[in-house]
């Protein structure tokens, strides 16, 4: 072993992955330790997929990661540069024992990390095994001098994935699409996939570049102005933006405006859901989704935020769709995984089948207004504050209280959610109503509940 990662910053072990700044938090020594710990955690014989995103530091990290895994006698399928949905697809499609990708998802360029999965592409996070991997790394007793084997499948696995997802979509002839992968993992291949389906494609920021020179790896309204202008100036039918590793998606309508993932999920439900089928979504998703599910006589499943929770619902509840407002969208057709490219293809197919524009379809949805904000709370106090809020609101007989994830208070005027952030010193607040006046009132009520509890600590 070339060395172990000593004095590891424990903050890199997060709710759903290992992530930090390179090379101060994430480095080659840690990469090898993660590989060795993963091998010990999984046992043998096991077969895993290994891939990476486009970040500048990824090749050096993946090299040492592979050395660590091979030292534990595991068998590796190496996929090279892949979008994260390819990781999920390959684990499920080839019935592998797990997989790991070197990626920091939507974080800035100087970040990197490791996204780890077990069988069926269930993400290993804190509470589902990552704490055991962390403890193995911290123990320094990783050992292992075995000689596992590796098969290089760079490119071929991604091609099989593209054939798989595009084969589930009808032709997109006549559709004009703007695509912005932000120099990330879907560069080139997303545009090629849409072209093969017959769409006319207008790509920007379409060269893989781990420095992310064009925009932030996180697509949001403030970072995709170039795509919005492209759609308007070229008269396109829609715009699509992906995050750095390709598991989040953002849509721009034909008018050049961003449309919420809530609305997109509701549109897919209205178009494709059948009676009795289930849809999973997290607590901050718009009521428009539940409206659409019930209109189609489907079954809504309220979930905690996070890949592992949504993926569990997709599998064990046999859900047709799933969604999070962050831009993760889940589909039964692709093994229940969150897949930004498949989401984009599915929405494009909907436009062709409906003969309507995305703005027209969105305008036909129920009208809700929503807002989110962060209420600053020290890490040492935020959980206690939430416990106090929960205790007080449990006595509320006027409204419906839902405690699936944080506290959701459903009132005649709308709802608000208070949730402790897993990553920052704050409590996240989201509220929704049918008009701005009620929304403002709900936000003020939520802030008041927070202040009342936090000021007592």
LINKA-V256167 format. One record per helix or strand of 3 or more residues. SS is the DSSP state (~ for helix, > for strand). FROM is the first residue (numbers start at 1). LEN is the number of residues. If there is no record, write none. Layout:
ss;from;len
SS;FROM;LEN
SS;FROM;LEN
//
This chain:
ss;from;len
~;10;3
>;18;5
~;28;15
>;47;6
~;58;13
>;75;7
~;84;10
>;98;5
>;111;8
~;119;3
~;130;10
>;149;4
~;156;11
>;176;5
~;189;8
>;200;5
~;225;10
>;238;5
>;249;4
~;261;12
>;278;5
~;287;9
>;299;5
~;307;10
>;319;5
>;329;3
~;332;3
~;340;15
~;358;6
>;369;8
~;379;15
>;400;3
>;407;5
>;414;7
>;426;8
~;436;19
//
